[in-house]
Each structure stands twice: as structure tokens, then as C-alpha cells.
Amino acid sequence: MKLQDNPYLPQDTKELVRQLDSLWRGLAQQVNQLSEGSIVATYNAATAAPTTGTYAHGDYVRNAAPVEAGAAASKYVVLGWTCVAAGTPGTWLQCRALTGN
């Protein structure tokens, strides 16, 4: 869950407690998923390098659907993409890991 940039907190105590309780549950769930390495807990996961939006040099997007690719004896998995030149959408290169197959 993403936090709001400018959250509104109600003046009513019961509503404030309800909103804080809801926020706390969402944060706890996301932290637990992140600590377990779950891809659903991240907001920077996609199935391809970004084609829209503005990115800075060094930004990283995780691959939400990694599969083994390549020829025999040189197979790899694309773990994600790194922005090597800032822009809209920037220049992206694959981050690969060899599988040994």
C-alpha cells in the first residue's frame, strides 16, 4: 500500500482510530510480504521495462513474471530492468542472471 502524500486525519476520535487501524493493518501486511520476498508487496514490479513515465538514472523495476530464456548452455532469467539514462521513459537495460542450463 502506498502512503498518501498529504493524508487527511479526521477530527472525530472514532473515525481517526478507524483510519489508523486500517492503515496499520495494511502496513503490517505489506511489511510481512516484503520480508518474505513476495512480489505482490512491491510497487516497482512489471512484466516489461517501462514505456511511459519519467525515470531517473539508476531506477530499478523488478520483473513480475521471470522465466528462463536463451539457448542451451546459456540460459538466463531477467530479474528486472535498470534505467541507464534518465528520461521519459528513460533508457532501460535488462538485469540478467545466468541459470547454468
C-alpha positions as a printed NumPy array, in Angstrom:
array([[  0.   ,   0.   ,   0.   ],
       [  1.285,   3.44 ,  -0.831],
       [  1.025,   6.19 ,   1.736],
       [ -0.773,   9.365,   0.721],
       [  1.444,  12.382,   0.082],
       [ -0.829,  14.635,   2.107],
       [ -3.059,  12.461,   4.317],
       [ -6.154,  13.902,   5.903],
       [ -6.72 ,  12.942,   9.525],
       [-10.273,  13.394,  10.791],
       [-11.038,  15.382,  13.943],
       [-13.526,  12.766,  15.175],
       [-11.684,  10.367,  17.502],
       [-13.609,   7.252,  16.476],
       [-13.014,   7.938,  12.754],
       [ -9.345,   8.691,  13.455],
       [ -8.909,   5.381,  15.268],
       [-10.702,   3.531,  12.44 ],
       [ -8.462,   5.081,   9.777],
       [ -5.272,   4.48 ,  11.781],
       [ -6.309,   0.868,  12.39 ],
       [ -6.909,   0.35 ,   8.668],
       [ -3.587,   1.992,   7.782],
       [ -1.696,  -0.068,  10.357],
       [ -3.183,  -3.354,   9.074],
       [ -2.198,  -2.501,   5.503],
       [  1.332,  -1.527,   6.512],
       [  1.785,  -4.681,   8.587],
       [  0.606,  -6.853,   5.689],
       [  2.945,  -5.172,   3.215],
       [  5.959,  -5.323,   5.559],
       [  5.309,  -9.02 ,   6.172],
       [  5.049,  -9.703,   2.432],
       [  8.242,  -7.725,   1.754],
       [ 10.127,  -9.645,   4.438],
       [  9.002, -12.891,   2.791],
       [ 10.176, -11.691,  -0.648],
       [  6.662, -11.525,  -2.105],
       [  6.454,  -9.677,  -5.423],
       [  2.886,  -8.515,  -4.656],
       [  4.269,  -6.276,  -1.893],
       [  6.21 ,  -4.084,  -4.317],
       [  5.055,  -1.236,  -6.494],
       [  8.032,  -1.353,  -8.809],
       [  7.287,  -4.684, -10.462],
       [  6.21 ,  -5.071, -14.09 ],
       [  6.352,  -7.618, -16.895],
       [  8.436,  -5.346, -19.17 ],
       [ 10.656,  -2.288, -18.978],
       [  8.673,   0.959, -18.604],
       [  7.494,   2.671, -21.785],
       [  5.794,   5.639, -20.102],
       [  6.592,   7.886, -17.17 ],
       [  9.695,   9.808, -16.143],
       [ 12.602,   7.952, -14.544],
       [ 15.991,   8.831, -13.115],
       [ 19.342,   7.178, -13.804],
       [ 19.607,   4.141, -11.514],
       [ 15.874,   3.495, -11.082],
       [ 15.097,  -0.226, -10.985],
       [ 11.929,  -2.147, -11.905],
       [ 11.566,  -5.784, -10.813],
       [ 10.335,  -8.43 , -13.253],
       [  6.949,  -9.652, -12.041],
       [  6.974, -12.662, -14.39 ],
       [ 10.506, -14.081, -14.717],
       [ 11.013, -17.083, -16.992],
       [ 14.099, -18.907, -18.217],
       [ 15.159, -17.751, -21.697],
       [ 18.072, -18.171, -24.083],
       [ 19.775, -21.048, -25.86 ],
       [ 21.01 , -24.28 , -24.283],
       [ 24.118, -23.81 , -22.119],
       [ 23.496, -20.048, -21.912],
       [ 20.031, -19.764, -20.395],
       [ 19.183, -16.802, -18.171],
       [ 16.378, -15.142, -16.22 ],
       [ 15.573, -11.431, -16.488],
       [ 15.381, -10.238, -12.876],
       [ 14.373,  -6.698, -13.816],
       [ 15.432,  -3.571, -15.666],
       [ 17.767,  -0.706, -14.687],
       [ 17.424,   2.832, -16.049],
       [ 20.835,   3.779, -17.512],
       [ 19.793,   7.175, -18.918],
       [ 17.183,   9.414, -17.287],
       [ 14.198,  10.489, -19.33 ],
       [ 10.636,   9.824, -20.325],
       [ 10.645,   6.835, -20.192],
       [ 14.453,   6.678, -19.953],
       [ 16.772,   4.031, -21.372],
       [ 16.382,   0.605, -19.784],
       [ 18.68 ,  -2.436, -19.782],
       [ 17.817,  -5.939, -18.632],
       [ 19.391,  -7.268, -15.426],
       [ 20.026, -10.931, -16.203],
       [ 21.104, -13.891, -14.091],
       [ 22.558, -16.996, -15.699],
       [ 20.798, -20.215, -14.688],
       [ 23.56 , -22.666, -15.588],
       [ 21.335, -24.592, -18.014]])
